[in-house]
Amino acid sequence: MNLKTYLARQRRLIEHRLDGCLPPGGKHATALVRAMRHSLFAGGKRIRPILALAAADAVGGDTSLVLPFACALEMVHTYSLVHDDLPAMDDDDLRRGKPTCHVVFGEAAAILAGDGLLTEAFRTMAEAALRPGMNRRHSLQAIHEIAEAAGVHGMVGGQAADIEAERAEPTLALVEFIHVRKTGALLRAAIRTGAVLGAASAPALRQLTRYGEYLGLAFQVADDILDASAPARVTGKRTGRDRVRQKVTFPAVMGVPAARECARGLLAQAVSAIAGFDRQAEPLRAIAGYVVGRAVGP
């Protein structure tokens, strides 16, 4: 398959739907809406919603039913970036190659924009769940997956642990604890959301869950490698910040060469987890290779 074409097509589909999830922009939009749109449409790979759609495809599901939940995943992810970039958190001024939300609109507006994106994500999912023809049990399970991944047992808990661990002695156990939650949880939830809404069998859901767990960790290892070794023009954000802030990262624990090998190993495990799937899962295999390849090469 042509991954570049596939990703571009899926991004267009997702961004068209995302545009309708928020109030319209333009000169009559409120500052809050402009701040939300600035962050949501600043670019980005849209990996999480694409993974949700690809997981549904892998189990023969109807991706049109998954699309609102996929968009919700992107809104949750973007809210987390807006808040992570705040001066009280990671204090970043560049994201996706553009000034961060608080730099453009101020801290108060950025906090509210993040709050708005998170809330709109759940409104979007609830609205979809109430539509005729939706399987209510599957919809509720998908909402639960995303809420669990975004909250204290997932992304928020991981960010809290990351802050508490600054300047701590880096260990592999600590870095895995943080990133399974901060990054891995929402990627895992994206896979499980698509699979659940696609009416996956129990064995298929287990296999896809393992794929999501390995991919989530591989994604963070790759991100850490890029921060340690790639310029901002490649990543779209300031690099080298992890080292300056003495963050607990995979390269800090094991060095960049070993981190690259770790990423390759996680990639192999992710692909192996879905070996029993047919060609419908090819996008998942290709995306895993892309996620790791951007940091370690083909």
N, C-alpha and C positions, 0 to 999 in steps of 0.2 A: 504494500500500500504506500501511497505518497503521503507521508505524515504531515508535511508542510501544508499541502492542500487540505487535508482533513482538519487540521487545527484551525486554519483560516476560516473554513466553512463553519465549524462549530462556534468559533468566536463571534462571527457575524450573527449567527442565530441567537446566541446568548445575549449579545449586546443590544440587539433589537428588542428582545424581551425585557432586558434590564431597563431600557429607556422608558418602558411603560410602567415599571414598578415604582418610579418616583414621580412627584409632581413635575410638570414641565419646567425647563430652564428658560433662559432668555432674559430680557431686560426687566420684565415684570416679576421675576422670581424673587423670593425672599433670600436674604443672606444665608439662612440655614439651608435652603434648597441648593443654592449655588455652591455652598461648601460641601454638601453631600455629593453633588454631581461632580465637582472638581476631583474628589477622591475616587469615586466609583468609575469615572470615565477617563482616568489619567493614563490608561494603558494597562499593561499586565497580561499575563499569559492565559488567564482564565482556566488554569489547570483543574481546580476543584470542580467547577461545574461541568467541565468537559469529561472528567473522570466519572461523574455521576451518570452522565448520558451514556458513556462507553460501557459502564457496568450494566446498565439496563439493556443495552444492545447485546451484551455478552450472554444474557439469559433469555433473550427473545422478547423483552418487554417493549412497551409503547413509550418511546422517549418523549412524546408530546405531553404525557402525564407527569413526566419527571422534570420537565423544563422549569416550572415555577420553583420547585425545590432546589434545582441547580442554581437558579438565580439567587435564591435565598442564601445558599452557601457562599456565593461571591460577595453578597452584602455583609454577611457575618465576617468573612475574611477581611474585607476592606475596613469595616469598623475596627477590627483588631489592629490593623496597620495604622489607622488614624490615631488611635490611643497609644500604641507603642511608640509612635514618633514624637509624642509630647515631651516637653522639657523635663517633666517629672519622671518620665520613663527612660526611653533610649535617646531622647533629644536629637533627633535626626532632622535635617533640613531638606533632604532630597529623597524622593521616592518615585520609582518608575520613571526616572529621568526628569521629574518636575518638582518644583517646590512643594514641600509637604503642606498639609491642610492648615496647620497652626501658623505657619510662616505667612501664608496668603491671607487668612481670615482671622487670625488671632486664636489664642488658646481656648477661650470660652466657646467660640463658634465651633472649634474643632471637637471639643468634648461633646457638644450637642449634636454635631454632625455624626459622630460615631454612635451616640445614643440613638439617633434617628435611623441610621442604617440598620442597626441591630433590631430595632422595633419593627421597621418595615419588612425585614426578613421574615419575622414570625407572622406578620399580617399577611404577607404574600402566601406563605404556606397554609395558613388557616383558611384563607379565601379559596385556595385550590382544593383543599380537603373537603370543603362544603359543596363543591360543584357536583351536579348529578353525574353518576357513573364512576365516581372515585371510590376506591375501596377504603372505607374509613379506618379499618384496622391497619392497613399498610400505611396510610397517610399519618396516623398517629404514631406509628412506630418510626417513620421517617423523621417526624418532628422531634420525637424523643432522642433519636440518634444525634441530631444536630445540636439540640439543647445540651445533651450530655457532653458532647465534644467541645462545645464552646464555653462551658462553665468551669466550676471549681475543680472538677475531676479531669478537665482537659485543658483547653487553651488558656483560660484565665489562671488556673492553678499553675500551669507551666510558666506563665509570665511572672507570677509571684515568686516561684522558686528560682527563676532566672535572676530576678533582682536580688533576692536574698543571698544567692551564691556568688555575686560579684566579689572578686578578690579572694574567694575561697580557694582552697587547694583543689585543683581540677582532678577528678577521677572519672574513669569511664562510666562507673555506675551512676554518678551524679549527672553527667552530661546526657546519658540515656534517659534518666528519670525526667529531666527537664524537657527534652525534645520529643519524647514519646507523647507528652502532653501538649507542649506549646505548638508544635508543628504537626506531629503525627496524628493526633486525635482527629483533627478536622479532615485530613486527607483520608483517613480510615472511614470516617463518617460519610464522606462523599461517595466512596465505593459502596458502602452498606446501604446508603439511601437509594442509590440507583438500583441496586440489586433487590432491595425490599419492594420498592415500587414496581419493579419489573417482575414481581412474583417469583423470585428465585426459590429453588428447592433448598432444603436445609443443607445438603452437602455442597451445593454450589455457593451458598452464602458463606459457609465456613472457608471454602477455598478462596473466595474473593476477599474475605476478611483478612486472611493471612497475607494475600497480595498487598492489601492496603496497609497492613502493619509494616511490612518490609519496605514498601515504597515510601511510606511516611518518614521512616528513619533515613532511608537513602536520600530523600529530598533534602533533609536538614544537613546531612553530611556534605552533600554537594554544595549547599548554600554556604556552609562554613568554609569550605575550600575556596569558593569564589571570593568570599570576604577577605580571605587571607592572601589571595594570589591574583585576583583579577582587577582591572581598573573600573572606575565608576561608569565609563561609557559602555561596558559590557553588562554590568549588573543593574544599572539605573539608580543606584544609591551609593552613598559614600562607602568606600571599602577601607579595611584596616581598623574599623571602629571597635570590633570585638577585642582586638589586641590592646588598644588604647584603654578600653574600659575594663580590661582583664576579665572578659567574659569566659564562662566555662564552655568551651567548644571542642569539637572532635580534633582539629589540628592542634589545639593547646594541649590536649591529653596525649596524642600519639604522633604528632607531626603530620605535615601535608602528604608525604608519600604514603604513609600507612593509612591515612584517612582515605586516600584514593582507592587503595586496595579494599578497605572496608566498604566503600560505596559500591565497588564492583561486586563484592560478595553479596551485599544486600540486593543488588539488581538481579543477580543469578537466583537468589531465593524467591524474589517476587515473581519472576517469570516462571520458575519451577512450580510455584503454588497454583498457577492456572494452566498447567500443562495439559490437564484433561479437557480444556475447552477447545472448541473448534475455531474456525476462521473468524467467527463473530467477535472473538476476544483479541483479534490482532491489534486493534487500536490500543488496548491496555498494554500489550507487550511493547509496542512501539513507543508509547508515552513513557514507560519505565526507562527504556533506553535513552530517550531524549533527556529526561530529568537528570540522569546520572552522567550522560555523555557531555552535557554542557560544562561539567567540572573536570571530568577525567578523560575526555576524548572517546571516540568510538571503540 
